[in-house]
């Protein structure tokens, strides 16, 4: 949150510019990801710690299959994490698919065309 607040306070791009509003908003949107990149590793470490504690508590309670609980629990957690990543990709593929956009290609050719 602090990164976004400081960026927007110091940014000088006019978001209501009649001609370039879409471009300027896209530039701003790239900086909205910064808090997520800081929060994701911290969340992952916290989730791993919590899962480890829960699995330890389950396997420490004894029982015939105590070691199996821990092993299968770790596999279930890995499967859940992988499934969450795949689900995000599947749900947002249409929004994030840029395979039909040729803006960078055209810009590169425009630069190369100007070279003697």
One Martini backbone bead per residue (centre of mass of N, CA, C, O) as a GRO file, in nm:
protein
  116
    1UNK     BB    1   0.055   0.064  -0.019
    2UNK     BB    2   0.294   0.261  -0.004
    3UNK     BB    3   0.392   0.247  -0.296
    4UNK     BB    4   0.132   0.353  -0.426
    5UNK     BB    5   0.108   0.619  -0.274
    6UNK     BB    6   0.381   0.740  -0.355
    7UNK     BB    7   0.349   0.721  -0.657
    8UNK     BB    8   0.083   0.895  -0.681
    9UNK     BB    9   0.207   1.148  -0.546
   10UNK     BB   10   0.463   1.169  -0.765
   11UNK     BB   11   0.304   1.156  -1.003
   12UNK     BB   12   0.271   1.325  -1.348
   13UNK     BB   13   0.030   1.181  -1.475
   14UNK     BB   14  -0.245   1.244  -1.672
   15UNK     BB   15  -0.543   1.058  -1.647
   16UNK     BB   16  -0.727   1.290  -1.821
   17UNK     BB   17  -0.614   1.264  -2.089
   18UNK     BB   18  -0.755   1.263  -2.402
   19UNK     BB   19  -0.522   1.089  -2.565
   20UNK     BB   20  -0.341   0.922  -2.307
   21UNK     BB   21  -0.503   0.768  -2.082
   22UNK     BB   22  -0.449   0.465  -2.138
   23UNK     BB   23  -0.142   0.474  -2.110
   24UNK     BB   24  -0.122   0.601  -1.824
   25UNK     BB   25  -0.285   0.375  -1.685
   26UNK     BB   26  -0.088   0.146  -1.757
   27UNK     BB   27   0.149   0.256  -1.599
   28UNK     BB   28   0.010   0.256  -1.324
   29UNK     BB   29  -0.070  -0.052  -1.316
   30UNK     BB   30   0.221  -0.162  -1.283
   31UNK     BB   31   0.247  -0.046  -0.978
   32UNK     BB   32   0.017  -0.223  -0.840
   33UNK     BB   33   0.207  -0.489  -0.807
   34UNK     BB   34   0.413  -0.436  -0.579
   35UNK     BB   35   0.262  -0.532  -0.320
   36UNK     BB   36   0.231  -0.826  -0.421
   37UNK     BB   37   0.540  -0.895  -0.433
   38UNK     BB   38   0.564  -0.862  -0.119
   39UNK     BB   39   0.323  -1.048  -0.014
   40UNK     BB   40   0.363  -1.334  -0.133
   41UNK     BB   41   0.613  -1.445   0.026
   42UNK     BB   42   0.495  -1.398   0.308
   43UNK     BB   43   0.247  -1.580   0.269
   44UNK     BB   44   0.401  -1.840   0.203
   45UNK     BB   45   0.552  -1.864   0.470
   46UNK     BB   46   0.300  -1.866   0.651
   47UNK     BB   47   0.163  -2.114   0.524
   48UNK     BB   48   0.395  -2.313   0.574
   49UNK     BB   49   0.402  -2.286   0.880
   50UNK     BB   50   0.107  -2.365   0.935
   51UNK     BB   51   0.118  -2.642   0.797
   52UNK     BB   52   0.346  -2.762   0.965
   53UNK     BB   53   0.200  -2.741   1.235
   54UNK     BB   54  -0.049  -2.910   1.159
   55UNK     BB   55   0.103  -3.169   1.077
   56UNK     BB   56   0.245  -3.207   1.348
   57UNK     BB   57  -0.012  -3.233   1.517
   58UNK     BB   58  -0.126  -3.481   1.369
   59UNK     BB   59   0.131  -3.669   1.406
   60UNK     BB   60   0.152  -3.632   1.730
   61UNK     BB   61  -0.123  -3.784   1.808
   62UNK     BB   62  -0.076  -4.036   1.661
   63UNK     BB   63  -0.118  -4.343   1.560
   64UNK     BB   64  -0.087  -4.551   1.290
   65UNK     BB   65  -0.072  -4.292   1.054
   66UNK     BB   66   0.124  -4.048   1.120
   67UNK     BB   67   0.328  -4.042   0.878
   68UNK     BB   68   0.108  -4.035   0.652
   69UNK     BB   69  -0.013  -3.762   0.720
   70UNK     BB   70   0.232  -3.591   0.657
   71UNK     BB   71   0.286  -3.678   0.364
   72UNK     BB   72  -0.002  -3.628   0.247
   73UNK     BB   73  -0.019  -3.330   0.335
   74UNK     BB   74   0.211  -3.224   0.159
   75UNK     BB   75   0.082  -3.309  -0.109
   76UNK     BB   76  -0.181  -3.146  -0.076
   77UNK     BB   77  -0.045  -2.868  -0.061
   78UNK     BB   78   0.094  -2.879  -0.335
   79UNK     BB   79  -0.168  -2.921  -0.496
   80UNK     BB   80  -0.314  -2.663  -0.404
   81UNK     BB   81  -0.105  -2.459  -0.509
   82UNK     BB   82  -0.108  -2.550  -0.806
   83UNK     BB   83  -0.414  -2.512  -0.848
   84UNK     BB   84  -0.423  -2.207  -0.792
   85UNK     BB   85  -0.243  -2.126  -1.027
   86UNK     BB   86  -0.409  -2.260  -1.255
   87UNK     BB   87  -0.673  -2.107  -1.198
   88UNK     BB   88  -0.571  -1.824  -1.253
   89UNK     BB   89  -0.493  -1.878  -1.548
   90UNK     BB   90  -0.776  -1.972  -1.648
   91UNK     BB   91  -0.952  -1.720  -1.559
   92UNK     BB   92  -0.725  -1.493  -1.700
   93UNK     BB   93  -0.651  -1.547  -2.001
   94UNK     BB   94  -0.817  -1.345  -2.173
   95UNK     BB   95  -0.693  -1.087  -2.041
   96UNK     BB   96  -0.368  -1.179  -2.077
   97UNK     BB   97  -0.381  -1.218  -2.379
   98UNK     BB   98  -0.107  -1.112  -2.622
   99UNK     BB   99  -0.081  -1.275  -2.908
  100UNK     BB  100  -0.234  -1.035  -3.103
  101UNK     BB  101  -0.008  -0.831  -3.039
  102UNK     BB  102   0.209  -0.586  -3.245
  103UNK     BB  103   0.351  -0.328  -3.119
  104UNK     BB  104   0.651  -0.408  -3.083
  105UNK     BB  105   0.704  -0.497  -3.370
  106UNK     BB  106   0.631  -0.227  -3.509
  107UNK     BB  107   0.837  -0.057  -3.356
  108UNK     BB  108   1.088  -0.207  -3.451
  109UNK     BB  109   1.043  -0.157  -3.757
  110UNK     BB  110   1.046   0.154  -3.737
  111UNK     BB  111   1.336   0.171  -3.641
  112UNK     BB  112   1.468   0.004  -3.877
  113UNK     BB  113   1.363   0.189  -4.114
  114UNK     BB  114   1.545   0.444  -4.016
  115UNK     BB  115   1.781   0.284  -4.096
  116UNK     BB  116   2.039   0.294  -4.342
   0.00000   0.00000   0.00000
